[in-house]
Amino acid sequence: MSFVESSISWQWGHSGPTSRPEGAIVWTPSDIELSRDVSFVKSIDELLAVKGAGSFVEAAFQKKCTRSQSWDVDLLSSSEKTAAIAAARVYKRGVPVKGQSHQSRSGASKIIFAKSAHDTLSKIHKRDFVLIDQQVFNHWKGILPSAAAVMSFSEANKNPQSALEVLRLIPDDCARVVIIGGGVLGDIAGFAAGVKSKETVYIPTTLLSMVDSSVGGKTGVNVPPWGKNQIGLFWVPTEVMVSTEWLETLPERETRSGLVECLKHALLSADLDLWQRMILLAKNKEWSKLNRDLARIVQFKVDVVARDPMEEGERVVLNFGHTLGHALETVSYELGGESPLTHGECVAVGMCYALGLSRDHCKFADAGRYIKDLRDAGLVPKLSQGVLAQMSKWEALLLKDKKNTSDATVQWVLLHGPGQVCRRQENGSGELWTVPMKAGLNRDLLCEVLGL
């Protein structure tokens, strides 16, 4: 009997980041003599195995380089150019370097929906390096491979040092890196595997990683104080093995967090029947019904990333709700405490705010209905006074969002209606999928949509 319920196969290909009209950053030797965080610089140097790369990464953050600006390294020495090119490969998941050709890459990825958690492990080979999240191992060690590295990561330590720690564990002669866990482990280990050019297989164990982070090849780590996922690679797994049985040991709060991403996909695809089912599922806590729609939810993201694997256009729409969400998530973790906000809770806040902006600026007349649904389903958290008191920090982090092309505006993904992303034309750039707005937050709007 087959252990597979269904599968999704897709092809991808890209030739590296492309230059855009925002202009080039001309690097000089003096640019890398800025004051630096020695431990950060050293970790990047060791991660990329290129001395001096960390200095360029740190200097790029200090110079507020955007993802769409190319780097001109003609004035640098040969060793400095090597370091700059290595840094450009991972800075904001890749920026173009003037005169530097990028090796075209392509491949196939298959997402398999298996009947059980045990079945997702059936394709692990003897020469694979297996990395397992500690919490998953605690719950499932009876079926997990014994020859594996067990590690514990969280959003709080999703940083270059953690990626370096994983990189050092990956054997040079392993065939593949198999990652069993949630999105944080996938982002860190996928980045390390990409740096080492190792094929990856994901076995996602959270709803969030099943429908979002395991699909499409985004990897990366956070760089305080510059924000979330600021260093990384596009490194697409060859296989993703999914089973909702893993969710049986997932805390309800984490399941609800993943449900927010499901609702985001439903709204972006204008699948209002799916939206309503997900809202009812959240209200009634009927998690067993997730299996019915999982492939449908994943298929939407696959379709988008297959059209735009390097996020140079349409793929940016998947950041709906994440612009504010990522800023809020960073602040929540920096405040510490025993229970920081989850990714999904922060995205729910970000979706409510983006829906409010969509109503006010893009004529999304019915946006209030979707805000109400999110709140009534209990998916929008009540923000603590400590988090609210840091609103000026949220605003500063908004400017560091990877979509931004200047330090005066924030690029928002907004909607005219379900499935109707606000798009605009810009000279030399073609069609863009974001709406630029003056930096800062409309605090009255935020209070309105959150019911504060």
C-alpha positions in Angstrom: 0.0 0.0 0.0 1.3 3.4 -0.9 2.3 5.8 1.9 1.6 8.8 -0.3 -1.8 10.6 -0.3 -0.9 13.2 -2.9 2.0 15.2 -4.2 2.9 18.5 -5.8 5.9 18.7 -8.2 7.3 22.0 -9.6 10.3 23.3 -11.5 12.3 26.3 -10.6 15.2 28.2 -12.1 17.0 31.5 -11.6 20.3 33.2 -12.6 20.9 35.2 -9.5 19.8 38.7 -8.4 19.3 41.3 -11.2 20.2 45.0 -11.1 17.4 47.6 -10.9 17.3 51.4 -11.5 17.9 52.3 -7.8 21.6 52.7 -8.7 24.8 51.1 -7.4 26.7 51.2 -4.1 30.3 52.1 -5.0 32.6 50.3 -2.5 35.9 51.8 -1.5 38.5 50.4 1.0 37.5 53.0 3.5 33.9 51.7 3.6 35.0 48.5 5.4 37.0 50.4 8.0 33.9 51.3 9.9 33.6 50.4 13.6 32.4 46.8 13.8 31.0 44.1 15.9 34.0 41.8 16.0 32.0 38.7 17.0 29.5 39.3 14.2 32.1 39.9 11.6 34.0 36.8 12.7 30.9 34.6 12.5 30.2 35.7 8.9 33.8 35.2 7.9 33.7 31.6 9.2 30.3 30.9 7.9 31.2 31.9 4.3 34.9 30.8 4.7 36.0 34.1 3.3 38.1 36.5 5.4 36.6 40.0 5.2 33.1 39.0 4.1 31.7 39.9 7.5 33.1 43.4 7.3 31.2 44.0 4.1 28.0 42.6 5.4 28.1 44.8 8.5 29.1 47.9 6.4 26.2 47.2 4.1 23.8 47.3 7.0 25.4 50.5 8.3 25.2 52.1 4.8 21.5 51.0 4.6 22.0 49.2 1.3 18.8 47.9 -0.1 18.3 44.5 -1.8 17.7 46.1 -5.2 20.9 48.2 -5.3 23.9 46.6 -7.1 27.4 46.7 -5.7 30.2 48.2 -7.7 33.5 46.7 -6.4 35.9 48.0 -9.1 37.8 50.2 -6.6 38.7 47.3 -4.3 41.7 45.0 -4.2 41.5 41.4 -5.4 41.0 40.0 -1.9 38.5 42.7 -1.0 36.5 41.9 -4.2 36.4 38.3 -3.2 35.1 39.2 0.2 32.5 41.6 -1.2 31.2 39.1 -3.7 30.8 36.5 -0.9 29.0 39.0 1.3 26.7 40.1 -1.6 25.6 36.4 -2.1 23.9 36.3 1.4 23.1 40.0 2.1 19.3 40.2 2.1 19.4 36.8 0.3 21.5 38.1 -2.5 22.3 41.4 -4.2 23.8 41.9 -7.7 27.5 42.8 -8.2 28.4 44.9 -11.1 30.3 42.9 -13.7 29.8 39.6 -11.8 28.0 36.9 -13.6 25.9 34.5 -11.5 25.8 30.8 -12.2 22.3 29.9 -13.4 20.6 27.3 -11.2 17.5 25.3 -11.8 15.9 22.2 -10.4 12.8 20.3 -9.4 11.1 20.2 -6.0 8.5 17.7 -4.9 6.1 18.1 -1.9 4.7 14.8 -0.8 1.7 14.5 1.5 2.2 11.2 3.4 -0.3 9.2 5.4 1.7 9.3 8.7 4.7 10.8 10.4 6.5 7.5 10.2 6.0 7.5 6.4 7.7 10.9 6.0 10.9 9.3 7.3 10.9 6.4 4.8 13.1 8.1 2.3 16.0 8.9 4.6 19.2 7.4 3.2 22.2 6.0 5.1 24.5 8.8 3.8 22.0 11.6 4.8 22.9 14.0 7.6 19.7 14.3 9.8 19.0 17.3 12.0 16.1 17.1 14.4 14.5 19.8 16.6 14.8 19.0 20.3 11.1 19.3 21.0 10.2 17.0 18.1 12.8 14.5 19.3 11.3 14.5 22.8 7.8 13.6 21.5 8.7 11.3 18.6 12.0 9.6 19.5 10.4 6.2 19.1 10.2 6.6 15.3 13.1 9.0 14.6 16.5 7.9 13.3 19.0 7.4 16.1 21.9 8.6 14.0 21.0 12.3 14.0 22.0 15.6 15.5 19.4 17.0 17.9 19.4 20.8 18.4 17.3 23.4 20.0 16.8 26.7 18.3 14.2 29.5 18.7 13.6 32.9 17.2 15.8 34.4 19.9 18.9 32.6 18.7 18.1 32.4 15.0 21.4 34.2 14.1 24.6 33.8 12.1 26.3 32.0 15.0 23.6 29.3 15.0 24.0 28.8 11.3 27.7 28.4 11.8 27.1 25.9 14.5 25.0 23.8 12.1 27.5 24.3 9.2 30.3 22.8 11.4 28.2 19.6 12.0 27.4 18.9 8.3 29.8 16.2 7.1 31.6 17.0 3.9 30.7 13.6 2.5 27.0 13.5 3.3 24.6 13.1 0.5 21.8 15.4 1.7 20.8 17.4 4.8 17.4 16.2 6.1 15.8 18.8 8.4 13.0 17.5 10.8 11.4 20.4 12.6 9.7 23.8 12.3 10.5 26.9 10.4 13.2 28.2 12.6 15.3 25.1 12.3 14.5 25.0 8.6 15.7 28.6 8.1 18.9 28.1 10.0 19.8 24.6 8.7 18.7 25.3 5.2 21.0 28.4 5.1 23.9 26.3 6.4 23.2 23.6 3.8 23.0 26.2 1.1 26.4 27.7 2.0 27.8 24.2 1.8 25.9 23.4 -1.4 24.2 20.4 0.1 20.9 19.1 -1.2 18.1 19.4 1.4 15.0 17.5 2.3 12.5 19.1 4.7 10.2 17.1 7.0 8.1 20.0 8.5 6.5 19.3 11.9 4.5 22.5 12.4 1.6 23.8 10.4 3.5 27.1 9.8 6.4 25.2 8.2 4.2 22.9 6.2 2.3 25.6 4.4 4.9 28.3 4.3 8.6 28.1 5.3 9.4 24.7 3.8 8.0 25.8 0.4 10.0 28.0 -2.0 13.6 27.9 -0.7 13.9 31.0 1.5 16.5 30.4 4.2 18.2 32.9 6.5 18.8 34.3 9.9 18.0 37.4 11.9 20.6 40.2 12.4 19.8 42.3 15.5 19.4 45.3 15.4 18.8 45.2 11.6 15.8 42.9 11.7 14.5 39.4 10.6 15.9 37.2 7.9 18.4 39.8 6.8 21.1 37.3 5.8 20.4 34.1 3.8 20.0 32.3 0.5 17.4 31.0 -1.8 18.0 27.2 -1.5 15.1 25.1 -2.7 14.7 21.6 -1.1 14.5 18.7 -3.5 11.8 17.1 -1.4 9.3 18.2 1.4 7.6 15.3 3.2 4.4 16.4 4.9 2.1 14.6 7.4 -0.4 16.3 9.6 0.2 13.6 12.2 3.1 15.6 13.4 0.6 18.3 14.5 -0.8 16.0 17.2 1.9 17.0 19.6 2.0 20.7 18.5 0.8 23.2 21.1 -2.5 24.7 20.1 -1.0 28.2 20.1 1.5 27.1 17.4 -1.3 25.5 15.3 -3.2 28.7 15.5 0.0 30.6 14.4 0.2 28.4 11.3 -3.5 28.9 10.6 -2.8 32.7 10.1 -0.6 31.8 7.1 -3.3 29.5 5.7 -5.8 32.4 5.9 -3.3 34.7 4.2 -3.1 32.3 1.3 -6.9 32.0 1.2 -7.2 35.8 1.0 -4.5 36.3 -1.6 -6.0 33.6 -3.8 -9.6 34.9 -3.3 -10.6 31.4 -2.1 -13.3 32.7 0.2 -14.7 29.2 0.9 -11.3 28.2 2.2 -11.2 31.4 4.2 -14.5 30.6 5.9 -13.5 27.0 6.6 -10.3 28.2 8.2 -12.1 30.8 10.4 -14.6 28.2 11.5 -11.8 25.7 12.2 -10.1 28.2 14.4 -13.3 29.1 16.3 -14.2 25.4 16.9 -10.6 24.1 17.3 -11.3 21.4 14.7 -7.6 20.8 13.9 -8.3 17.4 12.4 -10.0 19.0 9.5 -6.8 20.7 8.4 -5.8 17.7 6.3 -8.6 18.4 3.8 -7.2 21.7 2.6 -3.5 21.4 3.2 -2.5 20.6 -0.4 -4.7 23.3 -1.7 -3.1 25.9 0.6 0.4 24.8 -0.4 -0.4 24.7 -4.1 -1.1 28.5 -4.0 2.4 29.2 -2.7 4.0 26.8 -5.1 2.3 28.6 -8.0 3.6 32.0 -6.9 7.2 31.0 -6.2 7.4 28.9 -9.4 6.7 32.1 -11.3 9.1 34.2 -9.2 11.6 32.1 -7.3 14.0 35.0 -6.4 11.3 37.4 -5.2 12.0 40.0 -7.9 8.3 40.7 -8.5 5.1 38.8 -7.7 6.5 36.6 -4.9 6.6 39.7 -2.7 2.8 39.4 -2.3 3.4 36.5 0.1 4.7 39.2 2.5 1.2 40.4 3.0 0.9 41.1 6.8 4.6 40.5 7.3 5.9 44.1 7.0 4.5 45.1 10.3 4.4 41.5 11.6 8.2 41.1 11.4 8.8 44.3 13.2 6.4 43.4 15.9 8.0 39.9 16.2 11.5 41.4 16.6 10.4 43.8 19.3 8.5 41.0 21.2 11.6 38.8 21.3 13.9 41.7 22.3 11.7 42.4 25.2 12.3 38.9 26.5 9.9 37.3 28.9 8.5 33.8 29.0 6.0 34.0 26.2 6.9 36.2 23.3 4.4 36.6 20.4 4.5 33.8 17.8 5.2 34.5 14.2 1.5 33.9 13.3 0.2 36.2 16.0 2.5 39.0 14.7 1.4 38.4 11.1 -2.3 38.5 12.2 -1.6 42.0 13.6 0.2 42.9 10.4 -2.7 41.6 8.3 -5.2 43.7 10.2 -3.1 46.8 9.7 -2.5 46.1 6.0 -6.2 45.5 5.5 -6.9 48.9 7.2 -4.4 50.5 4.8 -6.0 48.7 1.9 -9.4 50.0 2.8 -8.1 53.6 3.2 -5.7 53.7 0.2 -6.8 51.0 -2.2 -10.6 51.0 -2.0 -10.9 47.6 -0.4 -14.4 48.4 0.9 -15.0 45.1 2.6 -11.7 44.9 4.4 -13.4 45.3 7.8 -15.1 42.0 7.4 -11.8 40.2 7.2 -10.4 42.1 10.2 -13.4 41.1 12.2 -13.1 37.5 11.2 -9.5 37.4 12.3 -10.3 39.0 15.7 -13.5 36.9 16.3 -11.5 33.7 15.6 -9.1 34.6 18.4 -6.1 34.9 16.0 -5.2 38.5 16.8 -3.4 38.7 20.1 -3.9 41.3 22.8 -0.7 43.3 22.8 1.0 44.0 26.1 1.7 47.5 27.4 5.4 46.7 27.1 5.1 45.9 23.4 2.8 48.9 22.7 5.3 51.2 24.5 7.9 50.2 21.9 5.9 51.4 18.9 8.7 53.8 17.9 11.0 50.8 17.7 8.4 49.1 15.4 8.6 52.1 13.1 12.4 52.0 13.0 12.3 48.3 12.1 9.8 48.9 9.3 12.5 50.9 7.5 14.8 47.9 7.6 12.3 45.7 5.8 13.9 44.0 2.8 11.3 45.3 0.4 12.3 48.9 1.0 14.3 50.9 -1.6 14.9 54.0 0.5 15.1 55.1 4.1 12.1 57.5 3.8 9.3 55.1 2.7 8.0 51.7 3.6 6.8 49.3 0.8 3.5 47.7 1.8 1.7 44.8 0.1 -1.9 46.0 -0.1 -5.2 44.7 -1.7 -8.0 46.2 -3.7 -10.0 43.1 -2.7 -9.5 39.3 -2.2 -6.9 38.2 -4.7 -6.4 41.7 -6.1 -3.0 43.0 -5.1 -2.4 46.7 -5.6 0.1 47.1 -8.4 1.8 50.1 -9.9 4.1 51.1 -12.8 7.4 52.7 -12.2 9.7 54.0 -14.9 12.4 51.5 -15.7 11.1 49.0 -13.1 8.1 47.6 -14.9 5.2 46.5 -12.7 5.7 46.6 -9.0 3.6 44.8 -6.4 4.0 47.1 -3.4 2.7 50.5 -2.4 5.2 53.0 -1.0 4.1 55.1 2.0 5.9 57.6 4.2 7.8 56.0 7.0 5.9 55.6 10.3 2.7 54.1 11.5 -0.8 55.5 11.5 -1.4 54.9 15.2 -5.1 55.8 15.1 -5.6 53.1 12.4 -3.6 50.6 14.4 -5.8 51.2 17.4 -8.9 50.9 15.3 -8.1 47.6 13.6 -6.8 46.0 16.9 -9.7 47.4 19.0 -7.4 49.2 21.3 
